[in-house]
């Protein structure tokens, strides 16, 4: 609090659970034309994740009647973190010297909350610019435990979401992610080790290894982001706050026998 009695911007962001990268959001420097193409590619990738640069270029040319250069499409896909089959290899490339762990979930019968958590990052288009969204989800109940926004693909907003999950819900037995540099970083893995959490990582180009959070991204985008076309970071944060509350507490899930994630998470085991 400063001399006038007002809270600092850093403290306001902390109380709201809003990273300062979101508060001080500045739109990425892309032309309106490119942002329009990125919005189209994001939706098409959700429907057909097997499309690579060539396939996406052909689809864009047919959909728009344009003559887009594959080099341009490749650059935009890399910026968004999109590649064929695996949703985010650009955001999922381990850093030099980072530790990779094996995938632990194939032979495991997941029967209770906090047995397995997972996390992922996705691209979020806005009216002007875009941001990245990270979420931590409980695998059994599909409950979104924490989420954060950032305008850069740094590790800190992922750690922020992880720490918020630990503070609110304790710790899981296993934590599963892709092989992105944010999750293979020493800082992120130290947070997990401090809670005695076993680390699991998707195999390369195996989108289904983290299937439930991929379904979450589809829901977030089709049920909220694409419908609202948020103007900027503040509006996006407010809208996602409202949506995740709905998703956790009021949205019935067919895969949960019509129950909500919070009902399944809180049910006696």
C-alpha positions as CSV (number, residue, x, y, z in Angstrom):
1,X,0.0,0.0,0.0
2,X,1.4,3.4,-0.9
3,X,1.3,6.7,1.0
4,X,-2.1,7.5,-0.3
5,X,-3.6,4.3,1.0
6,X,-4.0,2.7,-2.4
7,X,-2.9,-0.9,-3.1
8,X,0.0,-1.2,-5.5
9,X,-0.7,-2.7,-8.9
10,X,1.4,-5.7,-8.0
11,X,-0.7,-6.3,-4.9
12,X,-3.9,-5.8,-6.8
13,X,-2.9,-8.5,-9.3
14,X,-1.8,-10.8,-6.5
15,X,-5.2,-10.5,-4.7
16,X,-7.1,-11.1,-8.0
17,X,-4.8,-14.0,-9.0
18,X,-4.0,-12.1,-12.1
19,X,-0.4,-12.2,-13.4
20,X,1.1,-8.8,-14.0
21,X,1.8,-10.0,-17.6
22,X,-2.0,-10.0,-18.0
23,X,-2.6,-6.6,-16.3
24,X,0.1,-4.9,-18.4
25,X,-1.1,-6.7,-21.5
26,X,0.2,-5.2,-24.8
27,X,-1.2,-6.7,-28.0
28,X,1.3,-8.8,-30.0
29,X,2.4,-7.0,-33.1
30,X,0.5,-8.8,-35.9
31,X,-1.6,-7.3,-38.6
32,X,-5.4,-7.6,-38.5
33,X,-5.1,-9.9,-41.5
34,X,-2.7,-12.3,-39.7
35,X,-4.8,-12.2,-36.5
36,X,-7.8,-13.2,-38.6
37,X,-5.9,-16.1,-40.2
38,X,-4.7,-17.2,-36.8
39,X,-8.2,-17.3,-35.4
40,X,-9.3,-19.4,-38.4
41,X,-6.3,-21.8,-38.0
42,X,-7.0,-22.2,-34.3
43,X,-10.6,-23.3,-34.8
44,X,-9.6,-25.6,-37.7
45,X,-6.8,-27.2,-35.7
46,X,-9.3,-28.1,-32.9
47,X,-11.4,-29.9,-35.5
48,X,-8.6,-31.5,-37.5
49,X,-5.3,-31.6,-35.5
50,X,-3.6,-33.7,-38.1
51,X,-3.2,-30.8,-40.5
52,X,0.4,-29.7,-40.9
53,X,1.7,-26.6,-42.7
54,X,0.8,-27.9,-46.2
55,X,-2.6,-29.1,-45.2
56,X,-3.4,-25.9,-43.3
57,X,-2.2,-23.8,-46.2
58,X,-4.4,-25.7,-48.6
59,X,-7.4,-25.4,-46.3
60,X,-6.9,-21.7,-45.8
61,X,-6.7,-21.1,-49.5
62,X,-9.9,-23.0,-50.1
63,X,-11.7,-21.4,-47.2
64,X,-10.7,-17.8,-48.0
65,X,-10.2,-17.9,-51.8
66,X,-6.7,-16.6,-51.1
67,X,-3.2,-17.6,-52.1
68,X,-1.4,-17.8,-48.8
69,X,2.3,-18.6,-48.7
70,X,3.3,-21.8,-46.7
71,X,6.1,-19.8,-45.1
72,X,3.6,-17.4,-43.7
73,X,1.3,-20.2,-42.4
74,X,4.3,-21.9,-40.8
75,X,5.4,-18.8,-39.0
76,X,1.9,-18.1,-37.6
77,X,1.4,-21.8,-36.6
78,X,4.7,-21.7,-34.7
79,X,3.7,-18.5,-33.0
80,X,0.4,-20.1,-31.9
81,X,2.1,-23.4,-31.0
82,X,0.3,-25.6,-33.5
83,X,1.6,-28.5,-35.5
84,X,0.1,-31.6,-37.0
85,X,-1.1,-34.4,-34.7
86,X,0.4,-33.0,-31.5
87,X,-1.3,-29.8,-30.5
88,X,1.6,-27.8,-29.3
89,X,5.1,-28.9,-30.3
90,X,6.4,-25.4,-30.4
91,X,5.1,-24.8,-26.8
92,X,6.1,-28.4,-26.0
93,X,9.7,-28.6,-26.9
94,X,12.0,-29.3,-23.9
95,X,14.7,-26.8,-23.1
96,X,18.3,-27.7,-23.5
97,X,19.4,-29.9,-20.6
98,X,15.8,-30.2,-19.2
99,X,14.7,-33.5,-17.7
100,X,12.1,-35.6,-19.5
101,X,10.1,-38.2,-17.5
102,X,8.2,-41.2,-18.9
103,X,4.5,-41.4,-19.3
104,X,3.0,-43.1,-16.2
105,X,-0.7,-43.3,-16.8
106,X,-1.1,-46.2,-19.3
107,X,-1.4,-49.0,-16.7
108,X,-3.0,-46.9,-13.9
109,X,-6.6,-47.2,-12.8
110,X,-7.6,-43.6,-11.8
111,X,-10.3,-44.0,-9.2
112,X,-10.2,-40.8,-7.0
113,X,-9.6,-37.1,-7.0
114,X,-6.0,-35.9,-6.5
115,X,-4.6,-39.1,-7.8
116,X,-3.5,-37.5,-11.0
117,X,-3.4,-33.9,-12.0
118,X,-2.5,-32.6,-15.5
119,X,-1.6,-29.3,-17.0
120,X,-1.3,-27.7,-20.5
121,X,-1.0,-24.4,-22.4
122,X,-3.2,-23.2,-25.2
123,X,-3.4,-20.2,-27.5
124,X,-6.3,-17.8,-26.9
125,X,-7.3,-15.3,-29.7
126,X,-8.7,-12.0,-28.9
127,X,-10.2,-9.1,-30.9
128,X,-6.8,-7.5,-31.1
129,X,-3.9,-9.8,-30.3
130,X,-3.8,-13.0,-28.3
131,X,-2.7,-14.5,-25.0
132,X,-1.7,-17.9,-23.6
133,X,-3.7,-19.9,-21.1
134,X,-2.4,-22.5,-18.7
135,X,-4.7,-24.7,-16.5
136,X,-4.2,-27.4,-13.9
137,X,-6.9,-30.1,-14.0
138,X,-7.8,-33.0,-11.7
139,X,-7.9,-36.0,-14.1
140,X,-10.6,-38.0,-12.3
141,X,-13.2,-35.2,-11.8
142,X,-12.1,-32.9,-14.7
143,X,-12.2,-30.1,-12.2
144,X,-10.1,-27.1,-13.2
145,X,-8.1,-26.4,-10.1
146,X,-6.3,-23.2,-11.2
147,X,-5.6,-21.2,-14.4
148,X,-3.5,-18.3,-15.4
149,X,-3.1,-16.0,-18.5
150,X,0.2,-14.6,-19.9
151,X,1.2,-12.8,-23.1
152,X,4.5,-14.7,-23.2
153,X,5.4,-18.4,-23.0
154,X,7.5,-18.1,-19.9
155,X,7.5,-20.6,-17.0
156,X,6.4,-18.2,-14.3
157,X,2.7,-18.2,-15.1
158,X,2.7,-22.1,-15.1
159,X,4.4,-22.1,-11.7
160,X,1.8,-19.6,-10.5
161,X,-1.0,-21.9,-11.5
162,X,0.7,-24.9,-9.9
163,X,1.3,-23.0,-6.6
164,X,-2.3,-21.9,-6.5
165,X,-3.5,-25.5,-7.0
166,X,-1.2,-26.7,-4.2
167,X,-2.5,-23.9,-1.9
168,X,-6.1,-24.7,-2.5
169,X,-6.2,-28.5,-3.0
170,X,-3.0,-30.0,-1.5
171,X,-1.0,-32.2,-3.9
172,X,-1.6,-35.1,-6.3
173,X,0.2,-38.4,-6.4
174,X,1.1,-37.9,-10.1
175,X,1.3,-34.8,-12.3
176,X,1.1,-35.2,-16.0
177,X,2.1,-32.6,-18.7
178,X,3.6,-32.6,-22.2
179,X,7.3,-32.1,-22.8
180,X,7.1,-28.3,-23.1
181,X,10.0,-26.3,-21.8
182,X,7.8,-24.7,-19.2
183,X,7.1,-28.1,-17.6
184,X,10.6,-29.6,-18.1
185,X,12.3,-26.6,-16.5
186,X,14.1,-27.1,-13.2
187,X,12.0,-24.5,-11.4
188,X,8.7,-26.2,-12.3
189,X,10.0,-29.7,-11.5
190,X,11.4,-28.5,-8.1
191,X,7.9,-27.4,-7.2
192,X,6.6,-30.9,-7.8
193,X,9.5,-32.5,-6.0
194,X,8.9,-30.4,-3.0
195,X,5.5,-32.0,-2.7
196,X,6.7,-35.5,-3.4
197,X,4.7,-35.6,-6.6
198,X,5.6,-38.2,-9.3
199,X,6.1,-36.6,-12.7
200,X,4.6,-38.0,-15.9
201,X,5.0,-36.7,-19.4
202,X,3.2,-37.3,-22.7
203,X,5.1,-39.1,-25.4
204,X,6.2,-37.0,-28.3
205,X,3.4,-36.4,-30.8
206,X,0.8,-38.2,-28.7
207,X,-2.1,-35.8,-28.3
208,X,-4.3,-38.4,-26.6
209,X,-1.9,-38.8,-23.6
210,X,-3.4,-35.7,-22.1
211,X,-6.9,-36.1,-23.7
212,X,-9.0,-34.6,-20.9
213,X,-7.3,-31.2,-20.9
214,X,-7.4,-31.1,-24.7
215,X,-11.2,-31.5,-24.3
216,X,-11.2,-28.7,-21.8
217,X,-9.6,-26.4,-24.4
218,X,-12.3,-27.3,-26.9
219,X,-15.0,-26.4,-24.4
220,X,-13.3,-23.2,-23.4
221,X,-12.9,-22.0,-26.9
222,X,-16.3,-23.0,-28.4
223,X,-18.4,-22.2,-25.3
224,X,-16.7,-18.9,-24.4
225,X,-13.7,-17.5,-26.3
226,X,-15.0,-17.8,-29.8
227,X,-18.5,-16.6,-28.8
228,X,-17.3,-13.5,-27.0
229,X,-14.3,-12.3,-29.0
230,X,-12.7,-10.5,-26.0
231,X,-11.3,-7.1,-26.7
232,X,-8.2,-7.4,-24.4
233,X,-6.6,-9.0,-21.5
234,X,-8.8,-7.6,-18.8
235,X,-12.0,-8.6,-20.6
236,X,-10.6,-12.1,-21.3
237,X,-9.6,-12.5,-17.6
238,X,-13.1,-11.5,-16.5
239,X,-14.8,-13.8,-19.0
240,X,-12.7,-16.8,-18.2
241,X,-13.3,-16.3,-14.5
242,X,-17.0,-16.5,-15.2
243,X,-16.6,-19.5,-17.5
244,X,-14.4,-21.6,-15.3
245,X,-16.9,-21.1,-12.4
246,X,-19.7,-22.3,-14.7
247,X,-17.5,-25.2,-16.0
248,X,-16.7,-26.5,-12.6
249,X,-19.9,-25.9,-10.7
250,X,-22.8,-25.9,-13.2
251,X,-21.8,-27.6,-16.5
252,X,-23.0,-31.2,-16.6
253,X,-20.5,-33.6,-18.2
254,X,-21.6,-36.6,-20.1
255,X,-18.4,-38.4,-19.2
256,X,-19.2,-37.8,-15.5
257,X,-22.7,-39.3,-15.8
258,X,-24.3,-35.9,-15.9
259,X,-22.5,-34.6,-12.8
260,X,-20.4,-31.5,-12.5
261,X,-16.6,-31.6,-11.9
262,X,-17.1,-30.2,-8.4
263,X,-19.7,-32.7,-7.5
264,X,-17.4,-35.6,-8.6
265,X,-14.4,-34.0,-6.9
266,X,-16.2,-33.6,-3.6
267,X,-18.1,-36.9,-3.6
268,X,-17.1,-39.4,-0.9
269,X,-14.6,-42.0,-2.2
